[in-house]
């Protein structure tokens, strides 16, 4: 079996803890050849653990793209560089998996889609939450018709006080935004995926800068208000061309009792569904609701191991999701099929994110062009 030869651009937390760990679970399908990062020591450390015998490190992504032996590139850099690096890799004849968000503007995301189509290379985006056990369960329920037509939904990406103080998360010049572009994209992607609806009519948004100077109580420790240049919360309302709607909430800091991250509320003609964070840990609880026997009923899947030795709900970390994401991505390239997350789907997510920011700035709804 021919292995895909991979180059990684960006070896921070997500590049190492999801992408490298995920790919390493499929050594029969891929080998990691090129390690590119502005910090060469970081690249060397990643190479020492995950590199192929002929692997190398570089701080210049152009060297990696010029390597004809590499056929797949993963882009895990600052958000503002995603479009430039992805398009350059596609033009160099590489298939590309770019970390979320796809881009910082809808125009950039559309350029990436167009470049992939023109070059004939595959492009996907790292929305790994689709691979959670709870997400897969809920998607199967949707596919079985248990909710009917989903005509209203909510995308939840809210932390009570969970501002990431490492890296460049709070630097708008490098990230393009705060919790909306960081966490919100995951929740929006899940909601659109469940609804199977990517035909947006309009978006209205509100963005708040209220708590950036109040770092006390943050779970990761206090941040520096002087370097906090992004929003602390954002809200959006999406109307689809068929009349369906989606409410979006995203926050790193919001005075609510409970966090609800990567969760959705779905409302359909035959029933509804909610995902919420468990009180302990990062596992989610999925609840379905409908009418049975003339009564309102709530149901939930059995949690924990069903038998001795069975994997429990904790099988949802970066290593687990990264492994499934890598396997699906490599198989799509090998079998010439569509990636599990298509570039077109991810583009709509970015267009919605961009529209929420734009609407908040202008005070007006953003109306999407009709197809």
C-alpha positions as CSV (number, residue, x, y, z in Angstrom):
1,X,0.0,0.0,0.0
2,X,1.4,3.4,-1.0
3,X,1.7,5.8,1.9
4,X,0.8,9.4,1.6
5,X,3.7,11.7,2.5
6,X,2.6,14.5,4.7
7,X,4.0,18.0,5.4
8,X,2.8,19.9,8.5
9,X,2.9,23.7,8.6
10,X,2.5,25.0,12.1
11,X,3.5,22.9,15.1
12,X,1.7,24.5,18.0
13,X,-0.8,22.8,20.3
14,X,-3.4,21.8,17.6
15,X,-0.7,20.8,15.1
16,X,1.0,18.4,17.6
17,X,-1.8,17.3,19.9
18,X,-4.4,16.6,17.2
19,X,-2.8,16.4,13.7
20,X,0.4,14.7,14.5
21,X,-1.1,12.4,17.1
22,X,-4.0,11.6,14.8
23,X,-1.8,10.8,11.8
24,X,0.5,8.7,13.9
25,X,-2.3,6.3,14.5
26,X,-2.3,5.5,10.8
27,X,1.3,4.7,10.0
28,X,0.2,2.2,7.5
29,X,-1.4,5.0,5.4
30,X,0.8,8.0,5.9
31,X,4.3,9.1,6.9
32,X,5.2,12.6,8.1
33,X,8.1,14.0,6.1
34,X,8.1,17.8,6.5
35,X,7.9,19.7,9.7
36,X,7.6,23.5,9.3
37,X,7.4,26.1,12.0
38,X,8.9,29.5,12.7
39,X,10.3,28.0,15.8
40,X,12.8,25.4,14.6
41,X,13.3,23.9,18.0
42,X,9.6,23.1,18.2
43,X,9.8,21.6,14.7
44,X,12.7,19.4,15.7
45,X,10.9,18.2,18.8
46,X,7.9,17.1,16.7
47,X,10.2,15.5,14.2
48,X,11.9,13.5,16.8
49,X,8.6,11.9,17.9
50,X,6.7,11.6,14.6
51,X,9.2,12.0,11.7
52,X,9.8,9.4,9.0
53,X,13.4,8.3,8.5
54,X,13.9,10.8,5.7
55,X,12.0,13.7,7.4
56,X,13.4,17.2,7.8
57,X,12.6,20.5,9.5
58,X,12.3,24.0,8.0
59,X,11.1,27.4,9.0
60,X,10.1,28.3,5.4
61,X,6.9,26.7,4.2
62,X,8.0,27.3,0.6
63,X,10.7,24.7,1.0
64,X,8.1,22.2,2.1
65,X,5.7,23.1,-0.8
66,X,8.6,22.7,-3.3
67,X,9.1,19.1,-2.2
68,X,7.5,17.0,-4.9
69,X,7.5,13.9,-2.8
70,X,5.0,15.4,-0.4
71,X,1.4,15.0,-1.6
72,X,-0.6,16.2,1.4
73,X,-0.2,19.3,3.6
74,X,-1.8,20.2,6.9
75,X,-2.0,23.9,7.7
76,X,-2.1,24.6,11.4
77,X,-1.0,28.2,11.6
78,X,-2.4,31.5,12.7
79,X,-5.9,32.0,11.4
80,X,-5.0,35.0,9.2
81,X,-2.5,32.9,7.3
82,X,-4.8,30.0,6.4
83,X,-5.9,31.3,3.0
84,X,-2.5,32.2,1.8
85,X,-0.8,29.0,2.8
86,X,-3.7,26.8,1.7
87,X,-3.9,28.3,-1.7
88,X,-0.1,28.1,-2.1
89,X,-0.2,24.4,-1.2
90,X,-3.0,23.7,-3.6
91,X,-1.2,25.5,-6.4
92,X,1.9,23.4,-5.6
93,X,-0.2,20.2,-6.2
94,X,-0.9,19.2,-2.6
95,X,-4.1,18.1,-1.0
96,X,-4.8,20.3,2.0
97,X,-6.4,19.8,5.4
98,X,-6.5,23.3,7.0
99,X,-7.3,23.8,10.7
100,X,-10.5,25.7,11.6
101,X,-11.5,28.4,11.0
102,X,-11.1,27.9,7.2
103,X,-10.3,31.6,6.8
104,X,-11.1,34.9,8.5
105,X,-13.4,36.2,5.8
106,X,-15.9,34.8,3.4
107,X,-14.0,36.1,0.4
108,X,-10.9,34.2,1.5
109,X,-12.9,31.0,2.0
110,X,-14.5,31.3,-1.4
111,X,-11.0,31.8,-3.0
112,X,-9.8,28.6,-1.3
113,X,-12.8,26.6,-2.7
114,X,-12.2,28.0,-6.1
115,X,-8.5,27.2,-6.0
116,X,-9.2,23.6,-4.9
117,X,-11.6,23.2,-7.8
118,X,-9.2,24.7,-10.3
119,X,-6.2,22.6,-9.2
120,X,-8.2,19.4,-8.8
121,X,-6.9,18.9,-5.3
122,X,-8.9,18.0,-2.2
123,X,-9.5,20.5,0.5
124,X,-11.0,19.9,3.9
125,X,-11.2,21.8,7.2
126,X,-10.5,20.5,10.8
127,X,-14.0,20.3,12.3
128,X,-13.2,17.3,14.3
129,X,-16.3,17.6,16.6
130,X,-18.3,15.8,13.9
131,X,-16.3,12.7,15.0
132,X,-17.4,12.8,18.7
133,X,-19.4,9.7,19.7
134,X,-22.3,12.0,20.7
135,X,-22.2,13.8,17.3
136,X,-22.3,10.5,15.4
137,X,-25.2,9.2,17.5
138,X,-27.2,12.4,16.9
139,X,-26.4,12.4,13.2
140,X,-27.7,8.8,12.9
141,X,-30.9,9.9,14.7
142,X,-31.3,12.7,12.2
143,X,-30.7,10.4,9.3
144,X,-33.3,8.0,10.6
145,X,-35.9,10.8,10.5
146,X,-36.5,10.9,14.3
147,X,-36.5,14.7,14.3
148,X,-38.3,15.2,11.0
149,X,-37.6,18.5,9.2
150,X,-35.3,20.5,11.4
151,X,-36.6,24.1,10.9
152,X,-35.0,25.8,13.9
153,X,-31.7,25.3,15.8
154,X,-29.3,26.9,18.2
155,X,-25.5,26.6,18.1
156,X,-23.9,26.9,21.5
157,X,-20.2,27.8,22.1
158,X,-20.2,29.4,25.5
159,X,-17.7,29.3,28.4
160,X,-18.5,31.0,31.7
161,X,-14.9,32.2,32.0
162,X,-12.5,30.2,29.9
163,X,-10.3,32.6,28.0
164,X,-7.2,30.8,26.5
165,X,-4.2,32.8,27.7
166,X,-1.5,31.0,25.7
167,X,-0.5,31.4,22.1
168,X,-2.2,34.2,20.1
169,X,-5.8,33.6,20.9
170,X,-6.5,37.1,22.2
171,X,-4.6,38.8,19.4
172,X,-7.1,39.9,16.7
173,X,-4.3,40.8,14.2
174,X,-3.3,37.1,14.1
175,X,-6.6,35.3,14.8
176,X,-9.2,37.6,13.2
177,X,-11.5,37.5,16.2
178,X,-12.1,35.8,19.5
179,X,-14.6,33.2,20.8
180,X,-16.8,33.5,17.7
181,X,-14.1,32.5,15.2
182,X,-12.5,30.1,17.7
183,X,-15.4,28.2,19.3
184,X,-18.4,29.4,17.3
185,X,-17.3,27.7,14.1
186,X,-17.5,24.2,15.6
187,X,-21.0,24.7,16.9
188,X,-22.2,26.3,13.6
189,X,-20.6,23.5,11.6
190,X,-22.5,20.9,13.7
191,X,-25.8,22.7,13.4
192,X,-25.6,23.1,9.6
193,X,-24.5,19.5,9.3
194,X,-27.4,18.2,11.3
195,X,-29.9,20.5,9.4
196,X,-28.2,19.7,6.1
197,X,-28.9,23.3,5.2
198,X,-26.3,25.6,3.7
199,X,-28.5,28.0,1.8
200,X,-28.3,31.2,3.9
201,X,-30.5,34.2,3.2
202,X,-29.3,36.7,5.8
203,X,-27.3,37.1,9.0
204,X,-27.7,39.5,11.9
205,X,-25.0,39.8,14.6
206,X,-24.0,41.5,17.8
207,X,-20.4,41.5,19.2
208,X,-19.6,42.5,22.8
209,X,-16.4,43.9,24.3
210,X,-17.5,44.0,28.0
211,X,-15.3,41.7,30.0
212,X,-11.8,42.1,28.5
213,X,-10.6,44.1,31.5
214,X,-12.0,41.6,34.1
215,X,-9.6,38.7,34.1
216,X,-10.3,37.5,37.6
217,X,-11.8,34.0,37.9
218,X,-10.6,32.8,34.6
219,X,-10.1,29.0,34.6
220,X,-6.7,29.2,32.8
221,X,-5.5,32.1,35.0
222,X,-5.7,35.8,34.5
223,X,-5.0,37.3,31.1
224,X,-3.4,40.6,30.3
225,X,-6.1,43.1,29.5
226,X,-3.6,45.2,27.6
227,X,-3.1,42.5,25.0
228,X,-6.8,41.4,24.9
229,X,-8.0,42.8,21.5
230,X,-10.8,40.4,20.6
231,X,-14.5,40.2,21.6
232,X,-15.5,38.3,24.8
233,X,-18.9,37.3,23.4
234,X,-20.9,37.3,20.2
235,X,-24.5,36.4,19.1
236,X,-26.0,35.9,15.7
237,X,-29.2,35.0,14.0
238,X,-29.2,33.2,10.6
239,X,-32.2,32.9,8.3
240,X,-32.1,30.3,5.6
241,X,-33.8,30.5,2.2
242,X,-36.3,27.8,3.1
243,X,-37.4,29.8,6.2
244,X,-35.4,27.8,8.7
245,X,-33.4,29.7,11.4
246,X,-30.3,29.3,13.5
247,X,-29.3,31.2,16.7
248,X,-25.6,31.4,17.4
249,X,-24.0,32.2,20.8
250,X,-20.2,32.2,21.4
251,X,-18.3,33.4,24.4
252,X,-15.0,32.9,26.3
253,X,-16.4,35.0,29.2
254,X,-20.1,35.3,29.9
255,X,-21.9,35.6,33.2
256,X,-24.0,32.5,32.9
257,X,-24.2,29.6,35.4
258,X,-23.1,26.8,33.0
259,X,-20.8,26.5,30.0
260,X,-22.1,24.9,26.9
261,X,-19.4,24.4,24.3
262,X,-19.7,22.6,20.9
263,X,-23.4,21.9,21.7
264,X,-26.6,22.3,19.7
265,X,-30.3,22.5,20.2
266,X,-32.4,21.1,17.3
267,X,-36.1,21.6,16.7
268,X,-37.9,19.4,14.1
269,X,-41.4,18.5,13.1
270,X,-41.2,15.0,14.7
271,X,-39.0,15.8,17.7
272,X,-36.1,17.7,19.1
273,X,-32.6,17.2,20.5
274,X,-30.2,18.9,22.9
275,X,-26.6,18.4,23.7
276,X,-25.2,19.8,26.9
277,X,-21.9,19.5,28.8
278,X,-21.8,17.0,31.6
279,X,-21.3,18.5,35.0
280,X,-17.9,16.7,35.3
281,X,-15.5,16.5,32.3
282,X,-15.9,17.4,28.7
283,X,-18.4,14.6,27.7
284,X,-21.7,15.7,26.3
285,X,-25.2,14.5,27.2
286,X,-27.6,14.0,24.3
287,X,-31.4,14.2,25.0
288,X,-34.1,13.5,22.4
289,X,-37.6,14.7,22.9
290,X,-40.9,13.8,21.1
291,X,-44.4,12.5,21.8
292,X,-45.0,8.9,22.5
293,X,-48.3,7.3,23.6
294,X,-49.8,10.8,23.7
295,X,-47.2,12.0,26.3
296,X,-44.2,14.2,26.1
297,X,-41.1,12.0,26.4
298,X,-37.3,12.6,26.9
299,X,-34.9,9.9,26.0
300,X,-31.1,9.6,26.2
301,X,-28.5,7.0,25.2
302,X,-27.0,4.8,27.9
303,X,-23.8,6.3,29.1
304,X,-20.6,4.6,30.1
305,X,-19.4,1.1,29.2
306,X,-22.1,-1.3,28.2
307,X,-19.9,-4.2,29.1
308,X,-16.6,-4.8,30.8
309,X,-13.8,-3.4,28.7
310,X,-16.0,-1.3,26.3
311,X,-14.9,2.2,25.5
312,X,-16.7,4.8,27.5
313,X,-17.8,8.3,26.8
314,X,-14.3,9.7,27.5
315,X,-13.2,8.5,24.0
316,X,-13.7,12.1,22.7
317,X,-10.3,13.8,23.3
318,X,-8.1,15.3,20.6
319,X,-6.2,12.0,20.1
320,X,-9.4,10.1,19.5
321,X,-11.1,12.7,17.3
322,X,-7.8,13.4,15.5
323,X,-7.3,9.8,14.7
324,X,-10.8,9.4,13.2
325,X,-10.4,12.7,11.3
326,X,-7.0,11.6,9.9
327,X,-8.3,8.2,8.8
328,X,-11.3,9.7,7.1
329,X,-9.2,12.3,5.4
330,X,-6.5,9.9,4.1
331,X,-9.2,7.5,2.9
332,X,-10.9,10.3,0.9
333,X,-7.6,11.0,-0.9
334,X,-6.8,7.3,-1.5
335,X,-10.3,6.5,-2.8
336,X,-10.9,9.8,-4.5
337,X,-14.1,10.6,-2.6
338,X,-15.4,13.8,-1.0
339,X,-13.8,14.6,2.4
340,X,-16.1,14.1,5.4
341,X,-16.0,17.9,5.8
342,X,-16.2,19.4,2.4
343,X,-14.7,22.8,1.5
344,X,-18.0,24.0,0.4
345,X,-19.6,23.3,3.7
346,X,-16.8,24.9,5.7
347,X,-17.0,27.9,3.4
348,X,-20.6,28.6,4.5
349,X,-19.5,28.4,8.2
350,X,-16.8,31.1,7.5
351,X,-19.3,33.2,5.6
352,X,-21.7,33.1,8.6
353,X,-18.9,34.0,11.0
354,X,-17.8,36.9,8.8
355,X,-21.4,38.1,8.4
356,X,-21.9,38.2,12.2
357,X,-18.8,40.4,12.6
358,X,-19.8,42.6,9.7
359,X,-23.4,43.0,10.9
360,X,-22.2,43.9,14.4
361,X,-20.0,46.6,12.9
362,X,-22.5,48.1,10.6
363,X,-25.6,47.6,12.6
364,X,-27.4,46.1,9.6
365,X,-28.2,42.5,8.5
366,X,-25.9,40.9,5.9
367,X,-28.0,39.7,3.0
368,X,-26.4,36.8,1.0
369,X,-26.5,36.7,-2.8
370,X,-29.0,34.3,-4.2
371,X,-27.4,31.2,-5.9
